[in-house]
Amino acid sequence: MSIPEQNKKNQDTNSNTATTTKTTSTTSKSQEKQEQKPKHKVKGKAYHYYVESILLDDVPYFLSINLKTGKIETLQSIPTTINILEPLDANQCGYIPYSFTSEELHSLITREISKQEILDDIRNQVEIYIVVDENGKYLIIIDTVLTYCLEWIHTIHYPFFVGDTESGKSSALHLARWLCYRCHLGEDIPMADIYNFLGTDEEGCGTIAEDEAQGIYKDREKIRMYKSSYTKGSRKARILNTNGPNKHQVYYHTFCPKWFGGEQIPLDKGFTERLVQVHMISGTPKSNIKRLTDEEKIRLNHLRNKLLVWKMQNITKGLQRFNSGLVQRDQELWEDFLSVAHGTTYFEKAKEVVKFYTEQRHQKISDSLEGRIFKIIVKLLDDNLEIMAQDLWHTIAQGSEELPGQLDPRQTKSFYPDEFGFKVTMNMLAIMMEEKFHARKKVRVENYQRKTYYVFDKDKIKILATKYNVQLNLN
C-alpha cells in the first residue's frame, strides 16, 4: 500500500486527524466545515502533531509526526476549531519546495537517519561545489545542519562569504539554496518580502540568503532587524491597513538563519559582531552549483529531503547540550554550532572552527577604532585612573603607533585615521568616552583654567581591557 493510500486509511479512522473525505456523517458537521476557512501552514505544532509542508507525488501534504506516538505519517489537512490547516502549494514557496515521491519518503522514514550520515553527505557536496579553506568548509557543513535545528537552539551567528568577483561567494549561497532549511535566496530583498517570508505564525520558518550584501548597512530598517534577530523570540511589530477601518498590529517572527555574500563586509559595527567572515578564494570547483545537471538536482534534492526527515525523527529529542566553556557573545554565536557536531567525528573540527573564528572576531574588535583609542587611554591613565581630555586629544592628533593618521591642517579638531574611512573629532571622542568606555566626566579649575578629566571605574576598565585584548598594570 502506498503512503497516500495508507495515510487516507489512517485519516478515515481517526476523527482528530485531517481527512480527505468530502462527506461527513451529519448535516451539522458539514455546515460547520463549510464555515471553517483554510489556513496555510509552513510548519509547526498543530494539536498533537508537528508538521512540515511538503509535496508528495506533486500533491501538497503535511509530513507530520504524532507527538504522542512518535509515528511519522502524511496528512492533507488538519481541522481546528476555527479553520482548516493546509500545507503550502508549490507556487506559495519562496524556495525550492520539499518534493518527495512515495517510494523515496517510505525509504527515508522507515530507517533511522544519523547526524553523522547527514554531515558526511553534506561534506561530499561541499567538496564538489565549493572552493574554500578547511575552516570555511566545516563551517558550511555544520551550519547547514544548524538551519534544521531552529526548534532547539537559542542564538545563531551569520556566515558572510566575502571576496572579489568569481571568488565563489555566490556559489556558497546557491548551495545553501539547495540544502539549507527552506532557503530563500535573493539580492537586495525588500523588507516586506522578508516579513512575509518569515510570517507571524511560527518562529524559524526558513533561511534567508542575501547576495551582494556589501551595501546592506544603508538600509537602516533591515540592518536593525538583522542585528536583533540572531536571538530566539525576536519579533518585529508592524501596523497593517494604516489608513483603513481594519487597521491592526501584527508581529513578525524574525529569528532565523541568515547567510550573506558580498565583495566587502558592511560598515556597521553591531552587525559585523554577529558575522562569521569567510574569505573566499578563487578556484575551480569540481562542478558548478549554478549549472546543475538533472542527476545533480536529484541528488541534492534527495539530501535535502533526508535532512528534513532527520529533523522530524529528532523533533522531540533536540540536540544534546553541553557546557562549551564559552562566555558572553562567543557562547551566543558558537555553543549551538558545537552542539550540532557533538557526538560525531566532526566535533574536533568544529572546535578548530570555533577557535579560528572567535580569534578572528576578537582581533577585529581589538583593531577597531574603539580598540585603538582604548589602547591609547590605558597608556595615559594615572594612578587614580584619570585622564585629561586635552592630553588624550593631543596624543591622538599627533598620530601614534596605535592610531596612525593626520590632523586636518585647516581645523585642528578633526583627525583622519589612516585605516578608517571617517574622521575623529573632539566631540565624537567625548561621546565615546562616556558611552563606549563608561568614563565619568569631571571638570576642575587648575591655575584659573577649567580642565576636563575622565575618571574610570577599576572593575569596568578591567572588563574593557578583556574586550579589547589590552594588558593592564593596575595597582
DRENDO-1510 file (C-alpha; in Angstrom, 1 decimal, always signed):
<recs>
REC; n; res; u; v; w
REC; 1; MET; +0.0; +0.0; +0.0 .
REC; 2; SER; +1.4; +3.4; -1.0 .
REC; 3; ILE; +2.0; +6.2; +1.6 .
REC; 4; PRO; -1.0; +8.3; +0.3 .
REC; 5; GLU; -3.3; +5.3; +0.5 .
REC; 6; GLN; -2.1; +4.3; +3.9 .
REC; 7; ASN; -2.5; +7.9; +5.0 .
REC; 8; LYS; -6.0; +8.1; +3.8 .
REC; 9; LYS; -6.9; +4.9; +5.7 .
REC; 10; ASN; -5.4; +6.3; +8.9 .
REC; 11; GLN; -7.2; +9.6; +8.5 .
REC; 12; ASP; -10.6; +8.0; +7.8 .
REC; 13; THR; -10.3; +6.1; +11.1 .
REC; 14; ASN; -9.2; +9.0; +13.3 .
REC; 15; SER; -11.6; +11.9; +13.8 .
REC; 16; ASN; -8.8; +14.0; +15.3 .
REC; 17; THR; -6.7; +14.0; +12.2 .
REC; 18; ALA; -7.3; +15.6; +8.8 .
REC; 19; THR; -9.3; +13.8; +6.3 .
REC; 20; THR; -9.6; +13.9; +2.5 .
REC; 21; THR; -13.1; +12.6; +2.6 .
REC; 22; LYS; -15.5; +15.3; +1.4 .
REC; 23; THR; -18.6; +13.7; +3.1 .
REC; 24; THR; -19.4; +13.8; +6.8 .
REC; 25; SER; -21.8; +11.8; +9.0 .
REC; 26; THR; -24.2; +14.6; +9.8 .
REC; 27; THR; -25.5; +17.8; +8.2 .
REC; 28; SER; -24.4; +19.8; +11.2 .
REC; 29; LYS; -20.8; +18.7; +10.7 .
REC; 30; SER; -21.0; +19.6; +7.0 .
REC; 31; GLN; -22.2; +23.1; +7.9 .
REC; 32; GLU; -19.5; +23.6; +10.5 .
REC; 33; LYS; -16.9; +22.5; +8.0 .
REC; 34; GLN; -18.2; +25.0; +5.4 .
REC; 35; GLU; -17.8; +27.8; +7.9 .
REC; 36; GLN; -14.1; +26.9; +8.5 .
REC; 37; LYS; -11.6; +28.8; +6.4 .
REC; 38; PRO; -8.5; +27.2; +5.1 .
REC; 39; LYS; -5.2; +28.5; +6.5 .
REC; 40; HIS; -1.9; +27.6; +5.0 .
REC; 41; LYS; +0.8; +26.5; +7.5 .
REC; 42; VAL; +4.5; +26.1; +6.7 .
REC; 43; LYS; +5.5; +24.1; +9.7 .
REC; 44; GLY; +5.0; +23.8; +13.5 .
REC; 45; LYS; +2.7; +22.3; +16.0 .
REC; 46; ALA; -1.0; +21.5; +15.4 .
REC; 47; TYR; -2.8; +19.6; +18.1 .
REC; 48; HIS; -0.6; +16.6; +18.9 .
REC; 49; TYR; +1.2; +16.8; +15.6 .
REC; 50; TYR; +4.4; +18.5; +14.4 .
REC; 51; VAL; +4.1; +19.2; +10.7 .
REC; 52; GLU; +6.2; +20.3; +7.7 .
REC; 53; SER; +4.7; +21.3; +4.4 .
REC; 54; ILE; +5.9; +19.1; +1.5 .
REC; 55; LEU; +4.9; +17.9; -1.9 .
REC; 56; LEU; +4.2; +14.1; -2.1 .
REC; 57; ASP; +4.0; +12.9; -5.7 .
REC; 58; ASP; +3.4; +16.6; -6.6 .
REC; 59; VAL; +0.4; +17.0; -4.3 .
REC; 60; PRO; +0.6; +19.2; -1.2 .
REC; 61; TYR; +0.8; +17.3; +2.1 .
REC; 62; PHE; +1.9; +17.7; +5.7 .
REC; 63; LEU; +4.8; +15.5; +6.6 .
REC; 64; SER; +3.7; +15.0; +10.3 .
REC; 65; ILE; +4.9; +13.3; +13.4 .
REC; 66; ASN; +2.4; +12.3; +16.0 .
REC; 67; LEU; +4.0; +13.7; +19.2 .
REC; 68; LYS; +2.2; +11.1; +21.3 .
REC; 69; THR; +3.2; +8.0; +19.4 .
REC; 70; GLY; +6.3; +9.2; +17.5 .
REC; 71; LYS; +4.8; +7.9; +14.2 .
REC; 72; ILE; +5.6; +9.8; +11.0 .
REC; 73; GLU; +2.7; +10.0; +8.6 .
REC; 74; THR; +1.3; +12.3; +5.9 .
REC; 75; LEU; -1.9; +14.4; +6.2 .
REC; 76; GLN; -3.6; +16.5; +3.6 .
REC; 77; SER; -5.2; +18.9; +6.1 .
REC; 78; ILE; -5.8; +19.4; +9.8 .
REC; 79; PRO; -9.2; +20.8; +11.0 .
REC; 80; THR; -9.1; +23.1; +14.0 .
REC; 81; THR; -12.0; +24.8; +15.9 .
REC; 82; ILE; -11.6; +28.0; +13.7 .
REC; 83; ASN; -10.1; +26.9; +10.4 .
REC; 84; ILE; -8.6; +24.1; +8.4 .
REC; 85; LEU; -4.8; +23.9; +8.3 .
REC; 86; GLU; -3.4; +23.1; +4.8 .
REC; 87; PRO; +0.1; +22.7; +3.5 .
REC; 88; LEU; +1.6; +25.1; +1.1 .
REC; 89; ASP; +1.2; +24.7; -2.7 .
REC; 90; ALA; +4.4; +24.7; -4.7 .
REC; 91; ASN; +3.8; +28.2; -6.0 .
REC; 92; GLN; +3.5; +29.5; -2.5 .
REC; 93; CYS; +7.1; +28.7; -1.6 .
REC; 94; GLY; +9.8; +31.3; -1.8 .
REC; 95; TYR; +12.3; +28.5; -2.0 .
REC; 96; ILE; +12.7; +25.1; -3.6 .
REC; 97; PRO; +9.8; +23.0; -2.1 .
REC; 98; TYR; +10.5; +19.7; -0.4 .
REC; 99; SER; +9.3; +17.3; -3.1 .
REC; 100; PHE; +9.1; +13.5; -2.4 .
REC; 101; THR; +8.0; +10.5; -4.3 .
REC; 102; SER; +6.0; +7.9; -2.2 .
REC; 103; GLU; +8.9; +5.4; -2.6 .
REC; 104; GLU; +11.5; +7.9; -1.5 .
REC; 105; LEU; +9.6; +9.0; +1.5 .
REC; 106; HIS; +8.9; +5.5; +2.6 .
REC; 107; SER; +12.6; +4.6; +2.3 .
REC; 108; LEU; +13.6; +7.6; +4.5 .
REC; 109; ILE; +11.0; +7.3; +7.3 .
REC; 110; THR; +11.4; +3.6; +7.7 .
REC; 111; ARG; +15.0; +3.8; +8.9 .
REC; 112; GLU; +16.8; +6.0; +11.4 .
REC; 113; ILE; +19.0; +8.7; +9.9 .
REC; 114; SER; +22.0; +9.6; +11.9 .
REC; 115; LYS; +23.6; +13.0; +12.4 .
REC; 116; GLN; +26.9; +11.5; +11.3 .
REC; 117; GLU; +25.4; +10.4; +8.0 .
REC; 118; ILE; +23.9; +13.8; +7.0 .
REC; 119; LEU; +27.2; +15.6; +7.9 .
REC; 120; ASP; +29.1; +13.2; +5.7 .
REC; 121; ASP; +26.6; +13.7; +2.9 .
REC; 122; ILE; +26.8; +17.5; +3.1 .
REC; 123; ARG; +30.6; +17.3; +3.2 .
REC; 124; ASN; +30.6; +15.4; -0.1 .
REC; 125; GLN; +28.5; +18.1; -1.7 .
REC; 126; VAL; +30.7; +21.0; -0.3 .
REC; 127; GLU; +33.8; +19.4; -1.7 .
REC; 128; ILE; +32.1; +19.2; -5.2 .
REC; 129; TYR; +30.8; +22.7; -5.4 .
REC; 130; ILE; +32.8; +25.0; -3.1 .
REC; 131; VAL; +36.4; +26.0; -3.0 .
REC; 132; VAL; +37.2; +27.3; +0.4 .
REC; 133; ASP; +39.8; +26.7; +3.2 .
REC; 134; GLU; +39.3; +24.0; +5.8 .
REC; 135; ASN; +37.6; +26.2; +8.4 .
REC; 136; GLY; +35.2; +27.6; +5.9 .
REC; 137; LYS; +34.4; +24.1; +4.6 .
REC; 138; TYR; +33.5; +22.8; +8.0 .
REC; 139; LEU; +31.6; +25.9; +8.9 .
REC; 140; ILE; +29.3; +25.4; +5.8 .
REC; 141; ILE; +28.8; +21.7; +6.6 .
REC; 142; ILE; +27.8; +22.2; +10.2 .
REC; 143; ASP; +25.9; +25.4; +9.6 .
REC; 144; THR; +23.8; +23.7; +7.0 .
REC; 145; VAL; +22.6; +21.2; +9.6 .
REC; 146; LEU; +22.1; +24.0; +12.1 .
REC; 147; THR; +19.4; +25.5; +9.9 .
REC; 148; TYR; +17.3; +22.4; +10.6 .
REC; 149; CYS; +17.7; +22.9; +14.4 .
REC; 150; LEU; +15.7; +26.1; +15.0 .
REC; 151; GLU; +13.3; +24.5; +17.5 .
REC; 152; TRP; +16.3; +23.5; +19.7 .
REC; 153; ILE; +18.7; +26.5; +19.6 .
REC; 154; HIS; +18.6; +30.0; +21.2 .
REC; 155; THR; +21.1; +32.2; +19.3 .
REC; 156; ILE; +22.9; +32.0; +16.0 .
REC; 157; HIS; +25.7; +33.5; +14.0 .
REC; 158; TYR; +25.5; +34.7; +10.4 .
REC; 159; PRO; +28.1; +33.4; +7.9 .
REC; 160; PHE; +29.2; +36.2; +5.5 .
REC; 161; PHE; +31.1; +35.0; +2.4 .
REC; 162; VAL; +33.3; +37.8; +1.3 .
REC; 163; GLY; +35.6; +38.0; -1.8 .
REC; 164; ASP; +36.1; +39.5; -5.2 .
REC; 165; THR; +34.1; +38.6; -8.3 .
REC; 166; GLU; +34.4; +34.9; -9.2 .
REC; 167; SER; +35.7; +34.0; -5.8 .
REC; 168; GLY; +32.9; +31.5; -5.1 .
REC; 169; LYS; +31.0; +33.5; -2.6 .
REC; 170; SER; +27.7; +33.3; -4.6 .
REC; 171; SER; +28.3; +29.5; -5.0 .
REC; 172; ALA; +28.2; +29.1; -1.2 .
REC; 173; LEU; +24.8; +30.8; -1.2 .
REC; 174; HIS; +23.5; +28.7; -4.1 .
REC; 175; LEU; +24.5; +25.6; -2.2 .
REC; 176; ALA; +22.6; +26.9; +0.8 .
REC; 177; ARG; +19.6; +27.4; -1.5 .
REC; 178; TRP; +19.6; +23.7; -2.3 .
REC; 179; LEU; +20.4; +22.3; +1.2 .
REC; 180; CYS; +19.5; +24.7; +3.9 .
REC; 181; TYR; +16.1; +24.7; +5.6 .
REC; 182; ARG; +13.6; +26.4; +3.3 .
REC; 183; CYS; +16.2; +28.8; +2.0 .
REC; 184; HIS; +15.1; +32.0; +0.2 .
REC; 185; LEU; +17.9; +33.3; -1.9 .
REC; 186; GLY; +17.9; +36.8; -3.4 .
REC; 187; GLU; +19.7; +40.2; -3.8 .
REC; 188; ASP; +18.6; +43.3; -2.0 .
REC; 189; ILE; +15.5; +41.5; -0.6 .
REC; 190; PRO; +12.8; +44.1; +0.3 .
REC; 191; MET; +11.7; +44.2; +3.9 .
REC; 192; ALA; +8.1; +43.4; +3.1 .
REC; 193; ASP; +9.2; +40.2; +1.3 .
REC; 194; ILE; +11.3; +39.2; +4.3 .
REC; 195; TYR; +8.4; +39.8; +6.7 .
REC; 196; ASN; +6.0; +37.8; +4.5 .
REC; 197; PHE; +8.5; +35.0; +4.1 .
REC; 198; LEU; +9.1; +34.6; +7.8 .
REC; 199; GLY; +5.5; +35.2; +8.8 .
REC; 200; THR; +3.6; +35.6; +12.0 .
REC; 201; ASP; +2.6; +32.0; +12.7 .
REC; 202; GLU; +5.8; +30.1; +13.7 .
REC; 203; GLU; +9.3; +31.1; +14.5 .
REC; 204; GLY; +12.1; +30.0; +12.2 .
REC; 205; CYS; +10.1; +29.3; +9.1 .
REC; 206; GLY; +13.2; +29.4; +6.8 .
REC; 207; THR; +16.7; +30.6; +6.0 .
REC; 208; ILE; +17.5; +33.9; +4.3 .
REC; 209; ALA; +20.4; +34.0; +1.9 .
REC; 210; GLU; +21.2; +37.5; +0.7 .
REC; 211; ASP; +23.8; +38.0; -2.0 .
REC; 212; GLU; +25.6; +41.3; -2.9 .
REC; 213; ALA; +25.1; +42.4; +0.7 .
REC; 214; GLN; +28.1; +44.8; +0.9 .
REC; 215; GLY; +25.8; +47.8; +1.0 .
REC; 216; ILE; +23.2; +46.4; +3.3 .
REC; 217; TYR; +24.2; +48.9; +6.1 .
REC; 218; LYS; +22.5; +51.6; +4.0 .
REC; 219; ASP; +19.1; +50.0; +4.7 .
REC; 220; ARG; +18.7; +51.0; +8.3 .
REC; 221; GLU; +15.5; +49.1; +9.0 .
REC; 222; LYS; +16.9; +45.9; +7.6 .
REC; 223; ILE; +20.2; +46.2; +9.4 .
REC; 224; ARG; +18.4; +46.9; +12.7 .
REC; 225; MET; +16.3; +43.8; +12.2 .
REC; 226; TYR; +19.2; +41.6; +11.3 .
REC; 227; LYS; +21.2; +42.8; +14.3 .
REC; 228; SER; +18.4; +42.0; +16.8 .
REC; 229; SER; +17.1; +38.7; +15.2 .
REC; 230; TYR; +20.0; +36.4; +16.0 .
REC; 231; THR; +18.2; +35.5; +19.2 .
REC; 232; LYS; +15.2; +33.3; +19.6 .
REC; 233; GLY; +12.0; +35.1; +20.3 .
REC; 234; SER; +12.8; +38.2; +18.2 .
REC; 235; ARG; +9.8; +39.8; +16.7 .
REC; 236; LYS; +9.1; +42.9; +14.7 .
REC; 237; ALA; +5.8; +44.8; +15.2 .
REC; 238; ARG; +4.1; +46.2; +12.1 .
REC; 239; ILE; +0.7; +48.0; +11.7 .
REC; 240; LEU; -1.3; +46.8; +8.7 .
REC; 241; ASN; -4.0; +48.8; +6.8 .
REC; 242; THR; -2.9; +52.0; +8.4 .
REC; 243; ASN; -5.5; +54.1; +6.6 .
REC; 244; GLY; -8.4; +51.7; +6.6 .
REC; 245; PRO; -11.0; +50.6; +9.1 .
REC; 246; ASN; -9.2; +47.2; +9.5 .
REC; 247; LYS; -6.1; +48.8; +11.0 .
REC; 248; HIS; -4.3; +46.3; +13.3 .
REC; 249; GLN; -0.9; +45.4; +14.6 .
REC; 250; VAL; +0.9; +42.1; +13.8 .
REC; 251; TYR; +4.2; +40.7; +15.0 .
REC; 252; TYR; +6.6; +39.0; +12.5 .
REC; 253; HIS; +9.0; +36.4; +13.8 .
REC; 254; THR; +12.4; +37.4; +12.7 .
REC; 255; PHE; +14.7; +34.8; +14.3 .
REC; 256; CYS; +16.1; +32.5; +11.6 .
REC; 257; PRO; +19.5; +31.6; +10.0 .
REC; 258; LYS; +20.8; +34.3; +7.6 .
REC; 259; TRP; +23.6; +33.8; +5.2 .
REC; 260; PHE; +25.3; +36.6; +3.3 .
REC; 261; GLY; +27.7; +37.2; +0.4 .
REC; 262; GLY; +29.4; +40.3; -0.8 .
REC; 263; GLU; +32.6; +41.9; -2.0 .
REC; 264; GLN; +33.1; +43.8; +1.3 .
REC; 265; ILE; +31.9; +43.5; +4.9 .
REC; 266; PRO; +29.2; +46.1; +5.6 .
REC; 267; LEU; +30.1; +49.2; +7.6 .
REC; 268; ASP; +28.1; +48.5; +10.7 .
REC; 269; LYS; +29.9; +47.6; +13.9 .
REC; 270; GLY; +26.9; +45.9; +15.6 .
REC; 271; PHE; +26.1; +43.8; +12.6 .
REC; 272; THR; +29.7; +42.7; +12.0 .
REC; 273; GLU; +29.9; +41.4; +15.6 .
REC; 274; ARG; +27.3; +38.8; +14.7 .
REC; 275; LEU; +29.1; +37.8; +11.5 .
REC; 276; VAL; +31.5; +34.9; +10.7 .
REC; 277; GLN; +33.6; +36.3; +7.9 .
REC; 278; VAL; +34.5; +33.6; +5.4 .
REC; 279; HIS; +37.1; +34.9; +3.0 .
REC; 280; MET; +36.6; +33.2; -0.3 .
REC; 281; ILE; +39.4; +32.5; -2.8 .
REC; 282; SER; +39.3; +32.0; -6.5 .
REC; 283; GLY; +39.4; +28.4; -7.6 .
REC; 284; THR; +37.8; +25.8; -9.9 .
REC; 285; PRO; +35.3; +23.6; -8.2 .
REC; 286; LYS; +34.6; +20.0; -9.4 .
REC; 287; SER; +31.2; +21.2; -10.6 .
REC; 288; ASN; +29.2; +24.4; -11.0 .
REC; 289; ILE; +26.4; +24.7; -8.5 .
REC; 290; LYS; +24.7; +27.2; -10.8 .
REC; 291; ARG; +24.7; +24.8; -13.8 .
REC; 292; LEU; +23.4; +21.6; -12.4 .
REC; 293; THR; +22.6; +18.5; -14.4 .
REC; 294; ASP; +19.3; +16.7; -13.8 .
REC; 295; GLU; +21.2; +14.0; -12.0 .
REC; 296; GLU; +22.8; +16.5; -9.6 .
REC; 297; LYS; +19.5; +18.1; -8.9 .
REC; 298; ILE; +18.0; +14.8; -8.0 .
REC; 299; ARG; +21.0; +14.1; -5.7 .
REC; 300; LEU; +20.8; +17.5; -3.9 .
REC; 301; ASN; +17.0; +17.2; -3.6 .
REC; 302; HIS; +17.3; +13.8; -2.0 .
REC; 303; LEU; +19.8; +15.1; +0.5 .
REC; 304; ARG; +17.6; +18.0; +1.3 .
REC; 305; ASN; +14.7; +15.6; +1.8 .
REC; 306; LYS; +16.9; +13.5; +4.1 .
REC; 307; LEU; +17.7; +16.5; +6.2 .
REC; 308; LEU; +14.0; +17.3; +6.7 .
REC; 309; VAL; +13.2; +13.7; +7.7 .
REC; 310; TRP; +16.2; +13.7; +10.1 .
REC; 311; LYS; +14.6; +16.8; +11.7 .
REC; 312; MET; +11.3; +15.1; +12.0 .
REC; 313; GLN; +12.8; +12.0; +13.6 .
REC; 314; ASN; +14.5; +14.1; +16.2 .
REC; 315; ILE; +11.9; +16.8; +16.8 .
REC; 316; THR; +11.2; +15.7; +20.4 .
REC; 317; LYS; +14.8; +14.9; +21.1 .
REC; 318; GLY; +16.6; +18.0; +20.0 .
REC; 319; LEU; +20.3; +18.5; +20.3 .
REC; 320; GLN; +22.5; +17.1; +23.1 .
REC; 321; ARG; +23.6; +20.2; +25.0 .
REC; 322; PHE; +26.8; +20.6; +26.9 .
REC; 323; ASN; +28.9; +23.3; +28.5 .
REC; 324; SER; +31.3; +24.6; +25.9 .
REC; 325; GLY; +33.2; +26.9; +28.3 .
REC; 326; LEU; +32.5; +29.8; +26.0 .
REC; 327; VAL; +31.1; +33.0; +27.6 .
REC; 328; GLN; +29.1; +36.1; +26.5 .
REC; 329; ARG; +28.9; +36.7; +22.8 .
REC; 330; ASP; +31.2; +33.8; +22.0 .
REC; 331; GLN; +28.8; +31.4; +23.7 .
REC; 332; GLU; +25.8; +33.0; +21.9 .
REC; 333; LEU; +27.4; +32.6; +18.5 .
REC; 334; TRP; +29.0; +29.2; +18.8 .
REC; 335; GLU; +27.7; +26.9; +21.5 .
REC; 336; ASP; +24.8; +25.6; +19.4 .
REC; 337; PHE; +27.2; +25.1; +16.5 .
REC; 338; LEU; +29.3; +22.9; +18.7 .
REC; 339; SER; +26.2; +21.0; +19.8 .
REC; 340; VAL; +25.4; +20.1; +16.2 .
REC; 341; ALA; +28.8; +18.4; +15.8 .
REC; 342; HIS; +28.9; +16.9; +19.3 .
REC; 343; GLY; +28.9; +13.1; +19.2 .
REC; 344; THR; +30.2; +12.9; +15.7 .
REC; 345; THR; +33.6; +12.7; +14.0 .
REC; 346; TYR; +33.2; +16.4; +13.2 .
REC; 347; PHE; +33.4; +17.6; +16.8 .
REC; 348; GLU; +37.2; +18.2; +16.8 .
REC; 349; LYS; +37.0; +20.1; +13.5 .
REC; 350; ALA; +34.1; +22.1; +14.9 .
REC; 351; LYS; +36.3; +23.2; +17.9 .
REC; 352; GLU; +39.0; +24.3; +15.5 .
REC; 353; VAL; +36.5; +26.3; +13.5 .
REC; 354; VAL; +35.2; +28.0; +16.7 .
REC; 355; LYS; +38.8; +28.8; +17.8 .
REC; 356; PHE; +39.7; +30.3; +14.5 .
REC; 357; TYR; +36.6; +32.5; +14.1 .
REC; 358; THR; +36.4; +33.6; +17.7 .
REC; 359; GLU; +40.1; +34.7; +17.5 .
REC; 360; GLN; +39.2; +36.5; +14.2 .
REC; 361; ARG; +36.3; +38.3; +15.9 .
REC; 362; HIS; +38.3; +39.3; +18.9 .
REC; 363; GLN; +41.2; +40.6; +16.7 .
REC; 364; LYS; +38.7; +42.7; +14.7 .
REC; 365; ILE; +37.4; +44.2; +18.0 .
REC; 366; SER; +40.9; +44.9; +19.1 .
REC; 367; ASP; +41.7; +46.5; +15.8 .
REC; 368; SER; +38.5; +48.6; +15.7 .
REC; 369; LEU; +38.6; +52.4; +16.3 .
REC; 370; GLU; +37.4; +52.0; +19.8 .
REC; 371; GLY; +40.0; +49.3; +20.5 .
REC; 372; ARG; +42.8; +51.6; +19.1 .
REC; 373; ILE; +41.7; +54.5; +21.2 .
REC; 374; PHE; +41.3; +52.4; +24.3 .
REC; 375; LYS; +45.0; +51.3; +24.0 .
REC; 376; ILE; +46.0; +55.0; +24.0 .
REC; 377; ILE; +43.8; +55.6; +27.0 .
REC; 378; VAL; +45.4; +52.8; +29.0 .
REC; 379; LYS; +48.9; +54.3; +28.3 .
REC; 380; LEU; +47.8; +57.8; +29.6 .
REC; 381; LEU; +45.9; +56.7; +32.7 .
REC; 382; ASP; +47.3; +58.0; +36.0 .
REC; 383; ASP; +47.3; +56.1; +39.3 .
REC; 384; ASN; +43.8; +57.4; +40.0 .
REC; 385; LEU; +42.5; +56.0; +36.7 .
REC; 386; GLU; +42.1; +59.5; +35.4 .
REC; 387; ILE; +43.0; +61.1; +32.1 .
REC; 388; MET; +42.9; +64.7; +31.0 .
REC; 389; ALA; +40.7; +65.1; +27.9 .
REC; 390; GLN; +43.2; +67.6; +26.3 .
REC; 391; ASP; +46.1; +65.1; +26.7 .
REC; 392; LEU; +44.1; +62.4; +25.1 .
REC; 393; TRP; +43.2; +64.5; +22.1 .
REC; 394; HIS; +46.8; +65.8; +21.6 .
REC; 395; THR; +48.1; +62.2; +21.7 .
REC; 396; ILE; +45.6; +61.1; +19.0 .
REC; 397; ALA; +46.1; +64.3; +16.9 .
REC; 398; GLN; +49.8; +63.8; +16.7 .
REC; 399; GLY; +49.4; +60.3; +15.3 .
REC; 400; SER; +50.6; +57.2; +17.1 .
REC; 401; GLU; +51.5; +53.6; +16.6 .
REC; 402; GLU; +48.1; +52.6; +17.8 .
REC; 403; LEU; +46.2; +55.0; +15.6 .
REC; 404; PRO; +48.3; +56.5; +12.7 .
REC; 405; GLY; +46.8; +59.3; +10.7 .
REC; 406; GLN; +46.8; +63.0; +10.0 .
REC; 407; LEU; +45.3; +66.1; +11.6 .
REC; 408; ASP; +43.3; +68.3; +9.3 .
REC; 409; PRO; +45.5; +71.4; +8.9 .
REC; 410; ARG; +42.5; +73.7; +8.3 .
REC; 411; GLN; +40.7; +72.7; +11.5 .
REC; 412; THR; +42.7; +71.2; +14.4 .
REC; 413; LYS; +39.6; +69.5; +15.8 .
REC; 414; SER; +39.4; +66.8; +13.1 .
REC; 415; PHE; +41.7; +63.8; +12.8 .
REC; 416; TYR; +41.7; +61.4; +9.9 .
REC; 417; PRO; +43.0; +57.9; +10.8 .
REC; 418; ASP; +44.8; +56.0; +8.0 .
REC; 419; GLU; +42.8; +52.8; +8.4 .
REC; 420; PHE; +39.3; +54.2; +8.8 .
REC; 421; GLY; +37.2; +56.0; +6.2 .
REC; 422; PHE; +35.9; +58.7; +8.6 .
REC; 423; LYS; +37.3; +61.4; +10.8 .
REC; 424; VAL; +37.6; +61.6; +14.6 .
REC; 425; THR; +36.6; +64.8; +16.3 .
REC; 426; MET; +36.8; +66.1; +19.8 .
REC; 427; ASN; +33.1; +65.9; +20.2 .
REC; 428; MET; +33.0; +62.3; +18.9 .
REC; 429; LEU; +35.7; +61.4; +21.3 .
REC; 430; ALA; +33.8; +63.0; +24.2 .
REC; 431; ILE; +30.8; +60.9; +23.4 .
REC; 432; MET; +32.9; +57.7; +23.0 .
REC; 433; MET; +34.5; +58.3; +26.4 .
REC; 434; GLU; +31.1; +58.3; +28.2 .
REC; 435; GLU; +29.0; +55.9; +26.1 .
REC; 436; LYS; +31.6; +53.3; +25.0 .
REC; 437; PHE; +34.1; +53.4; +27.8 .
REC; 438; HIS; +31.8; +54.4; +30.7 .
REC; 439; ALA; +34.1; +57.1; +31.9 .
REC; 440; ARG; +32.8; +59.8; +34.3 .
REC; 441; LYS; +33.4; +63.3; +33.2 .
REC; 442; LYS; +34.8; +65.7; +35.8 .
REC; 443; VAL; +35.7; +69.4; +35.4 .
REC; 444; ARG; +38.3; +71.0; +37.6 .
REC; 445; VAL; +39.7; +74.5; +37.8 .
REC; 446; GLU; +43.5; +74.5; +37.7 .
REC; 447; ASN; +45.6; +77.7; +37.5 .
REC; 448; TYR; +42.4; +79.6; +36.9 .
REC; 449; GLN; +41.6; +77.3; +33.9 .
REC; 450; ARG; +38.8; +74.8; +33.5 .
REC; 451; LYS; +40.1; +71.4; +32.6 .
REC; 452; THR; +38.1; +68.3; +31.7 .
REC; 453; TYR; +39.1; +64.9; +33.1 .
REC; 454; TYR; +37.6; +61.5; +32.6 .
REC; 455; VAL; +37.6; +59.1; +35.5 .
REC; 456; PHE; +37.4; +55.3; +35.1 .
REC; 457; ASP; +36.0; +52.6; +37.4 .
REC; 458; LYS; +38.5; +49.9; +38.1 .
REC; 459; ASP; +36.2; +47.0; +37.5 .
REC; 460; LYS; +34.8; +48.5; +34.3 .
REC; 461; ILE; +38.2; +49.2; +32.9 .
REC; 462; LYS; +39.2; +45.5; +33.5 .
REC; 463; ILE; +36.2; +44.4; +31.5 .
REC; 464; LEU; +37.1; +46.8; +28.7 .
REC; 465; ALA; +40.7; +45.5; +28.7 .
REC; 466; THR; +39.4; +42.0; +28.3 .
REC; 467; LYS; +37.1; +43.0; +25.4 .
REC; 468; TYR; +39.8; +44.9; +23.5 .
REC; 469; ASN; +42.7; +42.5; +24.5 .
REC; 470; VAL; +44.7; +45.1; +26.3 .
REC; 471; GLN; +47.2; +44.4; +29.1 .
REC; 472; LEU; +46.6; +46.3; +32.3 .
REC; 473; ASN; +49.1; +47.1; +35.1 .
REC; 474; LEU; +46.8; +48.3; +37.9 .
REC; 475; ASN; +47.9; +48.6; +41.5 .
</recs>
